[in-house]
Every structure is written in C-alpha cells, then in structure tokens.
Amino acid sequence: MIKGIIGKKVGMTQVFDQNGAVIPVTVIKAGPCWITQIKTVDTDGYSAVQLGFEEIAADIADEKTRERKIERRLKKPMRGHLGLLRADDEHPERKKLAESVPALRHLREFRTEDISGMQEGQRVTVEVFRAGEYVDVVGLSKGKGFAGTIKRHHFHRQPKTHGASDRTRAPGSIGATTTPGRVMKGTRMAGRMGGERVTMQHLEVVVVDAERHLLAVRGSIPGAKGGLVTILPAIK
C-alpha cells in the first residue's frame, strides 16, 4: 500500500499523554483517497502512484442532479481522466475507472519504487499511518499580500530622529557604487509574501482516528484552516 495521503487542515488543539503532559497538535481530515493512476517506468519513465481526494456531490441522492453538479465542478479533461464521461462504441474503456472511483476534486502524485499489489480504484485511508510515526506535511502557506522588508525579511527599522521621521520603515540603500552600478539579483526587498509551497518535516503522528478519517500531528503545519495538505513519510 502507498505510504502517503491527501487531506485538509482542520485546525489546532491539544491532547494529553499518559503522564498528563499537554501536546499541541494539528488535526487533519485525511482521506479517504482513491488510486486514480499508476505510473510505471515502461509507460511513463518513472514509478509513481496518483491519488484523488474529496468526493464531489457525495451527499446528493438524485443521480441527474449529482451528474450536473459534477459537470460544473470538474472540467471535461478531469472527468475523462476519472472515467466519468459516457462510454460509447469508440471509447468503451471510459467507464472502467468510474466503476471504482468517484468524482474527485484534487489529484496528487506520490513517487514510489514499489507498486506491487496496487491497482486503480483502490481505497487509501489514514490507517496507512500509525501513532508514533514521523511524517512530512506539505502545504501552501498563508498569503499575506504585498509586504514591506520589516515584515517580509525581519529588517530593523531606521532611527526616528535627525530628520528621518519618514524613513522609519524604509529598506535603505539597495544599490552599489559605479561598479557594478546595478541592483544585485536576490536583494531582499518588499514584495509578495506567503502563498508558497512549504514543507514541515519530522512531525510526530499522535492520533490516528480511522473511523472519522482524522490525523493529529504534533506541532503546526503550513496553510490556513481548510487548506489542502499532503502527508508523506518523513525523509529524516
């Protein structure tokens, strides 16, 4: 079974260990996921497993209403990839994957060398992890918009006295002299902050709730509540 899963950040709370010590944890709604594609060295040049997460229109009983909502939520290439397009004489294979995989909103790829025993349509839950294991969590950090150098790069402010009252939070000089006579690449300046892919490494799994598909890891993870995250085995 693939060692990895996709989830959504629920928020932070705390749990208590056997000695009564407080452990700050982040709760993740992880899975259930489905294997939507298996890539091999022969067909794709590398070995990987693609997982899908978050079923669309799962709570709608009426079939026609559910199909209309899926068409609005998923573009045609994605519906074709999941086998949700209507099968015909020219494409009888379109319903092959749809029989075991629902309409999924998010897809992520997991590199793995061992794909034996895996097949498309297989269900993946939080039970692939155990309490006490260590994982890496990948997510998108909170976007903070256009930020200055003090907030973005932790610069110190300038003096407020001696005629510098309007230069307090200015970055200061950014250029050099005649040589090289330009601003060097990589100079720390104001700009867009946040909204970047961030990986928190070596987080301990504290709670695995298979019934409610919840995973609690020690510490904080990137992103806002409801943000999509990927949980992988720790590389360290």
C-alpha positions as CSV (number, residue, x, y, z in Angstrom):
1,M,0.0,0.0,0.0
2,I,1.1,3.5,-0.8
3,K,2.6,5.4,2.2
4,G,1.0,8.8,1.8
5,I,-2.3,10.5,1.8
6,I,-4.0,13.8,1.0
7,G,-6.1,15.8,3.5
8,K,-7.4,19.2,4.6
9,K,-6.2,21.2,7.7
10,V,-8.9,21.3,10.3
11,G,-7.2,23.4,13.0
12,M,-5.1,23.1,16.2
13,T,-6.0,21.7,19.5
14,Q,-4.2,19.8,22.4
15,V,-4.2,16.3,23.7
16,F,-2.7,14.8,26.9
17,D,-0.3,11.9,27.0
18,Q,-0.1,9.2,29.7
19,N,1.8,11.4,32.1
20,G,-0.7,14.3,31.7
21,A,1.6,16.5,29.7
22,V,0.0,18.7,27.1
23,I,0.8,18.0,23.4
24,P,-0.1,20.7,20.9
25,V,-1.4,19.0,17.7
26,T,-2.8,20.0,14.3
27,V,-5.9,18.0,13.2
28,I,-6.0,16.9,9.6
29,K,-9.1,15.5,7.8
30,A,-7.0,12.9,5.8
31,G,-8.7,10.8,3.1
32,P,-10.3,8.7,2.2
33,C,-8.4,8.7,-1.1
34,W,-8.5,6.6,-4.2
35,I,-5.7,5.4,-6.5
36,T,-6.6,7.1,-9.9
37,Q,-3.5,6.2,-11.9
38,I,-0.4,4.0,-11.6
39,K,2.7,5.1,-13.5
40,T,5.5,2.7,-14.4
41,V,8.9,3.0,-15.8
42,D,7.8,1.3,-19.0
43,T,4.9,3.7,-19.7
44,D,6.0,7.0,-18.1
45,G,9.7,6.7,-17.4
46,Y,9.3,6.6,-13.6
47,S,7.3,4.8,-11.0
48,A,4.6,6.7,-9.1
49,V,1.0,6.5,-7.8
50,Q,-1.6,9.2,-8.3
51,L,-4.2,9.7,-5.5
52,G,-7.5,11.5,-5.7
53,F,-9.2,13.2,-2.7
54,E,-12.5,14.9,-1.8
55,E,-15.5,13.4,-3.4
56,I,-17.9,15.8,-5.2
57,A,-21.6,15.6,-4.7
58,A,-21.4,12.6,-2.4
59,D,-24.4,13.8,-0.4
60,I,-26.8,14.1,-3.4
61,A,-29.1,11.2,-3.9
62,D,-30.6,12.1,-7.2
63,E,-28.4,10.8,-10.0
64,K,-29.2,13.6,-12.5
65,T,-28.6,16.4,-10.0
66,R,-25.3,14.7,-9.0
67,E,-24.1,14.5,-12.6
68,R,-25.0,18.2,-13.2
69,K,-23.0,19.3,-10.2
70,I,-20.0,17.1,-11.2
71,E,-20.1,18.7,-14.7
72,R,-20.0,22.2,-13.1
73,R,-17.2,21.3,-10.6
74,L,-14.9,19.3,-12.9
75,K,-13.7,20.2,-16.4
76,K,-14.0,17.7,-19.2
77,P,-10.4,16.5,-19.2
78,M,-10.6,15.7,-15.5
79,R,-13.9,13.8,-16.0
80,G,-12.3,11.9,-18.8
81,H,-9.3,11.0,-16.7
82,L,-11.6,9.7,-14.0
83,G,-13.7,7.8,-16.4
84,L,-16.8,9.9,-15.8
85,L,-17.6,10.6,-19.5
86,R,-20.3,8.5,-21.1
87,A,-18.9,5.4,-22.7
88,D,-19.6,4.7,-26.4
89,D,-18.6,2.3,-29.1
90,E,-15.4,4.2,-29.8
91,H,-14.4,4.6,-26.2
92,P,-15.7,1.6,-24.2
93,E,-12.9,2.0,-21.6
94,R,-14.3,5.3,-20.3
95,K,-16.4,3.6,-17.6
96,K,-13.5,1.3,-16.4
97,L,-12.2,3.6,-13.7
98,A,-15.5,5.2,-12.8
99,E,-16.9,1.9,-11.5
100,S,-14.5,2.1,-8.6
101,V,-13.5,5.7,-8.3
102,P,-16.0,8.6,-7.5
103,A,-15.8,12.2,-8.8
104,L,-12.7,13.6,-7.1
105,R,-11.7,17.2,-6.8
106,H,-7.9,17.0,-6.0
107,L,-5.2,14.8,-7.5
108,R,-1.6,14.4,-6.2
109,E,1.2,12.2,-7.2
110,F,3.4,10.1,-4.9
111,R,6.8,8.7,-6.1
112,T,7.4,5.1,-5.1
113,E,9.6,2.3,-6.3
114,D,7.3,-0.5,-5.1
115,I,3.9,-0.5,-6.9
116,S,3.3,-4.3,-6.4
117,G,-0.2,-5.1,-5.0
118,M,-1.6,-1.7,-6.1
119,Q,-4.4,-1.2,-8.6
120,E,-6.5,1.7,-9.8
121,G,-9.6,2.2,-7.7
122,Q,-8.0,1.0,-4.5
123,R,-9.0,3.0,-1.4
124,V,-6.4,4.6,0.9
125,T,-7.2,5.7,4.4
126,V,-5.4,7.1,7.4
127,E,-4.7,3.6,8.5
128,V,-1.5,3.7,6.4
129,F,0.0,5.6,9.3
130,R,0.4,4.6,12.9
131,A,0.7,6.7,16.1
132,G,4.4,7.3,16.9
133,E,5.5,7.5,13.2
134,Y,7.1,10.7,11.8
135,V,5.8,12.4,8.7
136,D,6.4,15.4,6.5
137,V,3.4,17.7,5.7
138,V,3.4,19.8,2.5
139,G,1.0,22.7,2.2
140,L,0.5,26.2,0.8
141,S,1.5,28.9,3.3
142,K,-0.9,31.7,4.1
143,G,-0.8,34.5,1.5
144,K,-0.1,37.9,3.2
145,G,-0.2,40.1,0.1
146,F,2.4,42.8,-0.6
147,A,4.6,43.2,2.4
148,G,7.5,45.5,3.4
149,T,11.0,44.5,4.3
150,I,10.4,44.6,8.1
151,K,7.6,42.1,7.9
152,R,8.9,40.0,5.0
153,H,12.6,39.8,5.9
154,H,12.7,40.9,9.5
155,F,14.7,44.1,8.9
156,H,15.2,46.6,11.7
157,R,13.6,50.0,11.4
158,Q,15.7,53.1,11.0
159,P,16.1,55.9,13.5
160,K,13.1,58.2,14.1
161,T,15.2,61.2,14.8
162,H,17.6,63.5,12.9
163,G,15.2,64.2,10.1
164,A,14.4,60.6,9.4
165,S,10.8,60.6,10.5
166,D,9.5,59.4,7.1
167,R,12.2,56.8,6.6
168,T,11.5,54.7,9.7
169,R,10.3,51.6,7.8
170,A,12.2,52.2,4.5
171,P,14.5,49.5,3.3
172,G,17.5,51.8,2.9
173,S,20.1,51.8,0.1
174,I,19.7,48.9,-2.4
175,G,22.4,49.8,-4.9
176,A,26.2,49.7,-5.2
177,T,28.7,52.2,-6.5
178,T,29.8,52.7,-10.1
179,T,30.9,49.1,-10.1
180,P,28.7,47.1,-10.7
181,G,26.3,50.0,-10.9
182,R,23.1,47.9,-10.6
183,V,20.9,46.2,-8.0
184,M,22.2,42.7,-7.4
185,K,19.8,39.8,-8.0
186,G,18.3,38.3,-4.9
187,T,18.4,41.6,-3.0
188,R,15.9,41.4,-0.2
189,M,13.2,44.0,-0.9
190,A,9.4,44.5,-0.4
191,G,7.2,42.2,-2.4
192,R,4.6,39.4,-2.4
193,M,4.7,37.4,0.8
194,G,3.3,34.0,1.5
195,G,1.3,31.7,-0.7
196,E,4.3,29.4,-1.3
197,R,4.8,25.7,-1.0
198,V,6.1,24.9,2.4
199,T,7.2,21.5,3.9
200,M,7.2,20.9,7.7
201,Q,9.5,18.0,8.3
202,H,9.7,15.3,11.0
203,L,6.3,15.8,12.7
204,E,5.1,13.0,15.1
205,V,1.8,11.3,14.5
206,V,0.0,11.5,17.8
207,V,-3.6,10.3,17.0
208,V,-5.0,8.2,14.1
209,D,-8.8,8.1,14.0
210,A,-9.7,5.7,11.2
211,E,-13.4,6.0,11.9
212,R,-13.6,9.7,11.4
213,H,-10.6,9.9,8.9
214,L,-8.7,12.2,11.2
215,L,-4.9,12.5,11.7
216,A,-3.3,14.6,14.5
217,V,0.3,15.5,14.2
218,R,2.4,17.3,16.8
219,G,3.1,20.9,16.1
220,S,1.9,23.3,13.3
221,I,1.6,22.7,9.6
222,P,1.5,25.3,6.8
223,G,-1.6,27.0,5.5
224,A,-5.0,28.2,6.7
225,K,-7.9,26.1,8.0
226,G,-9.3,24.2,5.2
227,G,-6.1,24.3,3.2
228,L,-5.1,21.2,1.2
229,V,-2.1,19.3,2.5
230,T,-0.1,16.2,1.5
231,I,1.2,13.8,4.2
232,L,4.3,11.8,3.4
233,P,6.7,9.6,5.4
234,A,9.5,11.6,7.0
235,I,12.7,11.6,5.0
236,K,14.8,12.4,8.0
